[in-house]
Amino acid sequence: MRTTRFPYRKTLLVSAVLGVLSGAPVYAEDAPDAENAATEEQQKSGAEVIEVTARRYKESIKDVPVAVTALSEQKLMDKGTQTLIDIERFVPNLTVNASRATSTTLTAYIRGVGQNDPLWGFEPGVGLYIDDVYVARPQGGVLDLLDIQRVEILRGPQGTLYGKNTMGGAIKYVTRDLPDYTRGYVEGVIGSYNQRDVKAGFSTPITDKLLIGISAANLTRDGFGEVVGPSPFAGTDVSDKDITAARVNVTWKPSDTVTVKFVADDTQDDSNVRGGHRLDTSPTTGDAPLEDVFDTRQNMDPKRQEVTSSGQALTISWAMSDDWEFKSVTAQREGDTLSDIDFDATQINSFDVPAIYEDEQFTQEFQLTYTGERLDFVSGVYYLDGDACGNFDVVFGLVPLVQTTYGCVNTVSKSLYAQASYRFDDAWSMTLGARYDEDEKEATVGVNRFLGLPGTVILPLPGGEFTENETFDDFSPRVGVEYRASENTMWYFSYSHGFKSGGFNMRANPALDPAANQAFQPETADSLELGFKGSFLDNRVQTYVALFTQKYEDKQVPVSVVLPGGGFVSRVLNAADADLNGLELELNARITDDFSLFLMYGYLDAEYNEFVGSLGVDGSVTSDLSDVARVINAPENQYTIGLSYELEAGPGRLLMSTDYAWRDDLFIYDVSPLTDQEAYGVWNASVVYYLDDSGWRFALHGRNLADEEYRTAAYDFSTTAVADRLLTGYYGDPMNWSLSAMYSF
């Protein structure tokens, strides 16, 4: 199923690396990834200030007229964050979790915008980046925080500088650059559920111009639950962890102005599937819900899950002068996912789905940046060629009706962008930017249906296949005005636009639906934002506030459509619009040299003003659900309050911290309330000890200390008889702890 073009791309990238390292001409200097701006003195007397690249060049977070949260390596370590999911509690109006039955597929929403269905052919609404490389597919997106320097979360449409599929925002995972000295670390972790982690990294200069670094991790943990019998898989763990990851960085600095960096990463995830908890009594088996929400009934092998993800990136940067910089980023990524999903969470062969996902992408970006006394300017061209393929078999009922769905989508994206910020004087500045994106898509969709089981077909049923193509384009402007009342305060007002690309319904059956090959169009978001950023009391208090209103239009939703000959089919149409209004607050305060306070608050008023549920045979709306539909993954209120205290203790420093994260009611389905999660709070705490001048660090982390039970995802087929009228939920991690020892040199 996979295309054959990517081996050529891999050869091209490897050839480029060899050519550069053998002395071929180079053109760029990689601006080092933004280091934490806080000096040791600031850390003692003021709140931490981080430099970010939200606008594609390095600047202090307090000077960026964008709603952005940055989490440094130090904060992530001290708070015991392990994966991208753990950052949710630090960022207003952010919802991130693993997608339903998987532990590795990322579902991300910012300000009520995202994508809940990870099927190939659907695009995410929040962009994920590893360094400067866009990751097109969500499979494998629940990243473990290995060799991290910081994570940046940009909120609101980012179409101008980041392009398609960032209408909700962007999550940027920034790894560490190599220092010009030898450095290394080894860390061991033990914890509840038999957690056993080992992480290690080492980097050193080979010559005064060539640096090399390598890091690796092996992360294991028993499951939070198990398969309950009768089942051939009874006693098998679910929701466990078995991950091996490695990363290599080769950096060459042939001159003071040129840097060439080649990075390769590889992750192998052999964790068992995430166990689904049946929320209702099965009408087929009569089995009631299990007492433990992490236990499951299952007719498929939980061990039959394998996720691999790898990538290579070549970044060539050239500091042409003190003001001008040119950068080229050439990258490719690929991933494979095999997973058995038991939707109905019963021991019978009903709605069992073996699923396969395959994806590959090649990207190239050229970027030119100017940072002057009054003018900052960034421009670039971007190219992506990607394939996302897959297939899955759905087994319905005890007398099995099997539907096999397969397909591929090839996407070629091209874009051109520019943005400039001009300072009229010390107080006033203005930002103007624009981007043009063009997406060419070719999709193949096929469906086979039959009675029987794969390999033992009893009776073929109508199926079919089609291949279709469509081109989508979008113009994404940005306009902003900034006012700096003083050196430490800034107001900004901006308009921004973003879009999520269109596509084809990868579940369409052309034998049943005459319009199966009809494309759905892009979603769009237009946002107005008023923001304030201020530092007070010698930088001891930092306050960031954003007030926004956003028009969310042409949302892609499944709609029931009546056919001329009777019956109905489900089509993906641009059938919903919503208004998103909200407020965001981030407060960091160092109350004394030893005592700090953190507060995050997000408010989101998200309402549909149009939501088409069904269409008649003439195309007229027969069901408007706008009065009952809810925007999913968009709690109305959320807050986190955190405290930390640091003191000298013996030959080292002791840091104690705790935080409580509360979230309002969470809607998991647009219309059905059966899987809603009521408001809940999660309490975490950490104790970290740094042994002075020794390189040793010891940490004890407790997560979800009150053992709060909360649902993060679900399947609702309660109206579908052939699916056993199932309601299946998936839950956030239970109470757990870990103890780590780390030695750095």
PANU-739663 format. One line per field, with one value per residue (C-alpha): residue number from 1; x, y, z. Coordinates in steps of 0.5 Angstrom, whole numbers, plus 500, padded with zeros to 3 digits. Layout:
BEGIN
num	c(NUM/...);
east	c(X/...);
north	c(Y/...);
up	c(Z/...);
//
This chain:
BEGIN
num	c(1/2/3/4/5/6/7/8/9/10/11/12/13/14/15/16/17/18/19/20/21/22/23/24/25/26/27/28/29/30/31/32/33/34/35/36/37/38/39/40/41/42/43/44/45/46/47/48/49/50/51/52/53/54/55/56/57/58/59/60/61/62/63/64/65/66/67/68/69/70/71/72/73/74/75/76/77/78/79/80/81/82/83/84/85/86/87/88/89/90/91/92/93/94/95/96/97/98/99/100/101/102/103/104/105/106/107/108/109/110/111/112/113/114/115/116/117/118/119/120/121/122/123/124/125/126/127/128/129/130/131/132/133/134/135/136/137/138/139/140/141/142/143/144/145/146/147/148/149/150/151/152/153/154/155/156/157/158/159/160/161/162/163/164/165/166/167/168/169/170/171/172/173/174/175/176/177/178/179/180/181/182/183/184/185/186/187/188/189/190/191/192/193/194/195/196/197/198/199/200/201/202/203/204/205/206/207/208/209/210/211/212/213/214/215/216/217/218/219/220/221/222/223/224/225/226/227/228/229/230/231/232/233/234/235/236/237/238/239/240/241/242/243/244/245/246/247/248/249/250/251/252/253/254/255/256/257/258/259/260/261/262/263/264/265/266/267/268/269/270/271/272/273/274/275/276/277/278/279/280/281/282/283/284/285/286/287/288/289/290/291/292/293/294/295/296/297/298/299/300/301/302/303/304/305/306/307/308/309/310/311/312/313/314/315/316/317/318/319/320/321/322/323/324/325/326/327/328/329/330/331/332/333/334/335/336/337/338/339/340/341/342/343/344/345/346/347/348/349/350/351/352/353/354/355/356/357/358/359/360/361/362/363/364/365/366/367/368/369/370/371/372/373/374/375/376/377/378/379/380/381/382/383/384/385/386/387/388/389/390/391/392/393/394/395/396/397/398/399/400/401/402/403/404/405/406/407/408/409/410/411/412/413/414/415/416/417/418/419/420/421/422/423/424/425/426/427/428/429/430/431/432/433/434/435/436/437/438/439/440/441/442/443/444/445/446/447/448/449/450/451/452/453/454/455/456/457/458/459/460/461/462/463/464/465/466/467/468/469/470/471/472/473/474/475/476/477/478/479/480/481/482/483/484/485/486/487/488/489/490/491/492/493/494/495/496/497/498/499/500/501/502/503/504/505/506/507/508/509/510/511/512/513/514/515/516/517/518/519/520/521/522/523/524/525/526/527/528/529/530/531/532/533/534/535/536/537/538/539/540/541/542/543/544/545/546/547/548/549/550/551/552/553/554/555/556/557/558/559/560/561/562/563/564/565/566/567/568/569/570/571/572/573/574/575/576/577/578/579/580/581/582/583/584/585/586/587/588/589/590/591/592/593/594/595/596/597/598/599/600/601/602/603/604/605/606/607/608/609/610/611/612/613/614/615/616/617/618/619/620/621/622/623/624/625/626/627/628/629/630/631/632/633/634/635/636/637/638/639/640/641/642/643/644/645/646/647/648/649/650/651/652/653/654/655/656/657/658/659/660/661/662/663/664/665/666/667/668/669/670/671/672/673/674/675/676/677/678/679/680/681/682/683/684/685/686/687/688/689/690/691/692/693/694/695/696/697/698/699/700/701/702/703/704/705/706/707/708/709/710/711/712/713/714/715/716/717/718/719/720/721/722/723/724/725/726/727/728/729/730/731/732/733/734/735/736/737/738/739/740/741/742/743/744/745);
east	c(500/506/508/515/517/520/526/529/527/531/537/537/537/543/546/546/548/555/556/555/560/565/566/561/559/554/550/547/548/543/541/542/535/533/536/533/534/534/541/542/541/534/533/534/531/526/521/524/524/524/526/522/522/514/515/521/526/529/526/524/517/515/516/512/505/502/499/504/506/514/516/523/527/528/521/519/524/522/514/515/512/513/510/506/500/503/503/496/496/500/497/490/485/489/486/491/490/491/486/481/484/491/497/501/496/495/489/490/485/487/481/476/479/483/481/478/478/486/484/488/485/483/488/489/487/493/500/505/513/519/524/523/519/512/509/503/500/498/500/506/505/504/512/516/520/527/533/528/530/523/516/512/505/502/495/490/490/498/496/501/508/506/501/495/493/495/488/487/495/501/505/513/518/525/531/537/543/550/555/562/564/563/557/553/548/545/538/534/527/523/516/509/506/513/516/523/526/533/535/542/545/553/555/563/567/570/574/573/568/565/560/556/551/547/541/537/531/528/521/517/511/506/499/494/489/488/483/478/476/473/477/484/487/485/490/494/496/493/495/502/508/514/518/525/527/534/536/543/545/551/553/558/561/566/566/563/557/555/552/550/546/544/539/536/531/527/522/519/513/511/506/500/493/489/484/477/472/465/460/453/451/452/445/448/452/449/455/455/461/467/468/476/475/482/480/477/474/477/476/483/490/492/499/498/500/506/508/514/516/523/525/532/533/538/538/543/544/548/549/550/551/549/542/541/540/538/536/534/531/530/527/523/519/515/511/507/502/499/493/487/482/476/471/465/470/466/469/465/467/463/466/473/478/485/487/494/496/502/505/511/513/518/519/523/523/528/527/530/530/532/532/534/534/527/525/524/522/521/520/520/518/515/514/511/510/506/503/498/495/492/486/482/477/471/467/460/456/456/454/460/459/466/467/474/476/483/486/491/492/498/498/503/503/506/506/510/510/512/511/514/514/516/517/515/518/520/512/509/510/506/506/503/504/501/501/499/498/496/494/494/491/490/486/484/478/476/471/470/464/462/459/464/471/477/479/472/468/461/457/460/456/456/463/467/473/475/481/479/484/482/486/485/488/488/490/492/494/496/495/497/499/503/504/509/508/514/520/516/509/506/499/497/491/491/487/490/487/488/485/485/486/480/480/476/471/476/470/466/463/462/457/452/453/453/457/462/468/466/471/470/473/477/475/477/478/479/481/481/486/487/493/497/504/508/513/513/517/524/521/519/512/510/503/500/493/489/482/480/474/474/469/470/467/466/467/468/463/459/452/447/444/438/439/434/432/431/436/441/449/454/458/463/461/462/456/458/460/461/463/469/470/475/480/487/491/498/501/508/511/517/514/521/527/525/517/514/507/504/497/494/486/482/475/472/465/464/457/455/451/450/450/447/445/442/440/434/434/434/439/435/437/432/436/439/443/446/441/444/451/457/464/468/474/473/471/468/473/480/485/492/495/502/506/514/519/526/531/538/539/545/550/545/538/531/525/518/512/505/500/492/489/482/477/470/465/468/464/467/461/458/451/451/451/452/460/461/466/464/468/474/481/488/493/500/507/514/520/527/534/540/547/551/557/557/552/547/539/534/527/520/514/507/501/494/495/487/487/481/478/476/475/479/476/470/466/459/455/449/444/448/445/450/455/452/450/457/459/466/471/478/481/487/492/491/495/502/509/516/523/529/536/540/548/550/557);
north	c(500/505/509/508/515/516/512/517/522/518/518/525/527/522/525/532/530/527/533/538/534/533/540/542/549/551/557/558/558/555/560/556/554/559/558/560/567/567/567/564/571/572/565/567/574/574/569/565/569/564/566/563/562/563/568/564/568/568/573/574/571/577/581/576/579/572/568/563/559/556/551/550/543/545/546/540/536/539/538/531/531/525/526/532/530/532/539/540/543/549/552/555/553/547/539/534/526/520/518/513/506/508/510/514/517/525/528/536/542/549/554/549/547/540/534/528/523/520/517/518/523/528/533/536/542/544/543/539/541/537/543/546/540/539/532/531/525/524/517/517/524/523/524/522/528/526/531/537/544/547/546/552/552/558/559/561/561/561/560/566/563/556/554/549/545/551/554/552/553/550/545/546/541/544/539/541/544/541/545/546/541/534/533/527/524/518/517/511/511/507/507/505/499/497/503/502/507/508/515/517/522/524/529/531/535/531/537/544/544/538/536/529/527/521/520/514/511/505/506/500/500/495/496/500/494/488/483/480/473/469/471/467/474/474/477/480/488/493/501/499/502/499/504/505/511/514/520/522/529/531/538/541/549/550/557/562/564/557/551/545/540/533/530/523/520/513/511/503/503/496/498/494/497/502/498/501/501/499/504/500/493/489/487/481/478/481/483/489/495/492/496/498/503/500/493/491/485/484/479/481/480/487/485/486/493/496/503/506/513/515/522/525/533/537/544/549/556/562/568/573/579/581/582/577/570/564/557/551/545/539/533/526/522/516/512/505/503/496/496/491/496/492/498/494/491/485/478/476/477/484/491/488/492/491/497/499/506/508/515/518/525/529/537/543/550/556/561/568/573/580/583/590/596/598/592/585/581/573/570/563/558/551/544/538/531/526/520/517/510/505/499/496/491/492/485/487/482/474/472/476/482/484/491/492/499/501/507/512/520/523/531/536/542/549/555/562/567/573/577/584/588/595/599/607/609/606/605/603/598/594/587/585/578/574/567/563/555/550/543/538/532/525/520/512/510/502/498/491/488/481/476/471/472/474/468/465/469/467/472/478/485/491/495/499/503/510/515/522/529/536/542/547/554/559/566/567/574/577/584/587/593/593/598/598/603/601/597/592/592/591/591/588/587/583/579/572/567/559/554/546/543/539/532/526/521/515/511/512/506/508/502/505/513/516/522/518/521/528/532/536/543/547/549/556/560/568/571/578/578/583/581/584/582/585/584/588/588/587/581/578/578/576/577/575/576/574/576/573/572/567/565/558/556/550/545/538/533/527/528/523/524/521/518/518/511/511/509/514/514/518/524/529/536/543/543/547/554/556/562/561/567/567/569/567/568/566/569/567/570/569/572/571/568/561/561/562/562/559/561/559/560/559/561/559/560/556/555/553/557/552/544/540/533/531/533/531/527/534/537/541/541/536/536/542/541/547/548/541/540/542/544/538/538/545/546/552/554/551/553/550/553/551/553/551/552/552/552/550/543/540/540/541/545/542/544/542/544/542/544/543/543/543/543/544/539/536/534/528/528/533/531/525/527/519/520/527/528/532/537/534/536/533/534/533/534/533/533/535/535/537/535/541/541/533/533/529/530/526/527/524/525/524/524/524/524/524/518/522/518/522/520/523/519/515/511/512/507/507/507/502/495/492/495/492/499/500/506/505/510/511/514/519/516/513/515/514/516/515/516/518/519/523/524/529/531);
up	c(500/502/496/493/492/499/499/494/499/504/499/498/505/507/500/503/510/507/502/507/512/506/505/500/500/506/507/514/521/526/531/537/540/545/552/558/559/567/570/576/580/576/579/586/586/580/576/571/564/558/551/545/538/537/531/528/531/538/543/551/552/555/549/544/542/542/547/548/554/555/560/561/562/569/570/567/571/578/576/574/567/563/557/553/556/563/560/560/567/566/560/559/555/553/552/551/551/548/543/546/545/544/549/543/539/540/541/542/543/544/545/543/536/535/531/535/529/528/522/516/511/517/519/526/528/533/529/533/531/533/533/526/523/523/524/520/523/530/531/536/538/545/546/552/554/553/552/552/553/553/550/547/546/542/543/537/530/527/520/518/520/521/516/515/521/526/527/534/535/536/540/539/542/542/544/547/542/544/548/546/552/554/558/560/564/567/570/573/576/580/581/582/578/577/573/571/567/565/561/559/554/552/548/546/541/536/534/535/530/530/536/537/542/543/548/549/554/556/559/562/567/568/566/570/569/566/562/566/564/561/555/552/554/561/566/561/562/559/559/561/558/554/550/547/544/542/539/535/534/529/529/525/525/520/521/526/522/519/523/520/525/523/528/527/532/533/538/538/543/544/550/550/548/553/556/555/560/559/561/560/561/554/551/548/554/560/563/568/568/572/578/576/571/568/568/561/558/551/545/542/544/548/546/539/539/536/534/531/529/526/523/520/520/517/519/515/518/516/520/514/518/525/522/517/518/513/515/511/514/510/514/513/518/518/522/523/528/529/534/535/538/542/541/545/551/551/551/544/537/536/534/534/530/527/525/521/520/516/514/511/510/507/508/506/509/507/512/511/518/519/526/526/531/529/524/525/519/517/511/508/503/505/502/504/501/505/505/510/509/513/513/518/519/523/525/527/531/533/526/523/518/516/513/511/510/506/503/502/502/498/500/497/500/498/502/502/508/510/517/519/526/525/532/530/537/544/545/539/534/528/526/519/516/510/508/502/502/497/498/493/495/492/496/494/499/498/502/502/506/507/511/515/517/514/510/510/506/506/502/499/500/496/496/492/491/488/487/487/487/490/491/497/498/503/505/512/514/521/523/530/534/540/545/551/556/560/559/563/560/553/551/544/539/534/528/526/521/521/517/517/510/507/505/503/507/508/511/505/501/494/493/497/497/490/492/496/492/494/498/504/504/509/516/518/524/525/532/535/541/546/551/556/559/565/569/576/583/580/575/582/579/571/569/562/560/553/552/545/541/535/529/528/521/516/521/518/522/520/517/516/509/506/499/493/493/501/506/509/509/513/509/512/511/513/517/523/526/533/537/541/547/552/557/559/565/567/574/576/583/587/593/597/595/597/596/589/587/580/577/571/569/563/561/555/552/546/543/536/532/527/527/521/524/517/510/506/499/496/501/505/513/516/523/526/532/534/540/543/540/545/543/545/549/551/559/561/566/568/573/576/583/585/590/591/597/596/602/604/607/609/603/598/596/597/593/595/590/589/585/584/577/576/570/569/566/559/553/549/544/541/542/546/554/556/556/559/565/571/573/577/580/580/586/584/589/588/593/589/592/589/592/591/586/585/579/583/583/587/586/589/585/586/581/582/589/591/586/582/577/571/563/558/552/550/544/544/539/544/538/534/535/531/535/541/543/546/551/552/556/557/564/566/570/577/583/582/584/582/585/581/581/576/575/571/569);
//
